[in-house]
Amino acid sequence: VYDYCDFSLLWTEVSRNGQFFAGGEVLAAHRILIWTEDGHSYIYQLLNSGLSKSIYPADGRVLKETIYPHLLCSTSVEENK
């Protein structure tokens, strides 16, 4: 997830084994929806400060502290639907 004002990297997430991210959308200020090809979706509250960062910053340095966004809710679709 990148900041749309200055394109700084805010957060990265590795998908679970066999799960592929299909897209995402900004719902409101600091809230995003991310969905997968297999019918799962996640709504996250991003931090208001600039502290939400990737484990692997773009400049190659390792962060001293990693802060993750808060998962507000998740849903999934049954296989037969």
C-alpha positions in Angstrom: 0.0 0.0 0.0 1.4 3.4 -1.1 0.5 6.9 0.1 -1.3 8.5 -2.8 0.1 12.0 -2.0 3.8 11.2 -2.0 3.9 7.5 -3.1 5.8 6.5 0.1 5.4 2.9 1.0 3.0 2.5 3.9 2.6 -1.2 4.3 3.3 -4.6 2.6 1.7 -7.9 3.3 2.7 -11.4 2.1 -0.2 -13.5 1.0 -0.8 -16.9 2.6 0.2 -20.0 0.7 -2.2 -20.5 -2.2 -4.0 -17.2 -1.7 -3.5 -14.4 -4.3 -4.5 -10.8 -3.8 -6.8 -9.6 -6.6 -7.3 -5.9 -5.7 -8.1 -3.2 -3.2 -9.9 0.1 -2.7 -9.8 3.0 -0.4 -13.0 3.1 1.6 -12.4 6.2 3.7 -9.5 8.2 5.1 -7.0 5.6 6.4 -9.3 2.6 5.7 -8.7 0.2 2.9 -10.4 -3.0 1.5 -8.3 -5.7 0.1 -9.7 -8.9 -1.6 -8.3 -12.2 -2.9 -9.1 -14.4 -5.8 -10.6 -17.1 -3.6 -13.3 -14.8 -2.1 -11.7 -13.4 1.1 -11.8 -9.7 1.9 -10.1 -7.7 4.6 -10.8 -4.1 5.9 -7.8 -2.5 7.6 -7.5 0.8 9.5 -4.2 2.4 8.5 -2.3 4.4 11.1 -2.7 8.2 10.9 1.0 8.7 11.6 3.8 8.0 9.2 4.7 4.9 11.3 3.0 2.3 9.3 5.9 1.0 7.2 7.1 -2.0 5.4 9.4 -4.6 6.9 11.6 -3.9 3.8 11.8 -0.1 3.2 12.5 1.0 -0.4 16.0 2.2 0.5 17.0 -1.3 1.7 17.4 -0.5 5.4 15.7 -2.6 8.1 13.3 -0.8 10.3 13.9 -0.8 14.1 10.1 -1.3 14.6 7.4 -2.6 12.4 3.8 -1.4 13.1 1.0 -3.1 11.3 -2.5 -1.7 10.5 -5.4 -2.8 12.5 -7.7 -5.5 10.9 -11.3 -4.2 11.4 -13.0 -7.2 9.8 -12.7 -10.0 7.3 -15.1 -12.0 5.2 -15.1 -15.1 3.0 -17.3 -16.6 0.4 -18.2 -20.3 0.5 -16.8 -22.4 -2.3 -20.3 -23.2 -3.8 -21.4 -19.5 -4.1 
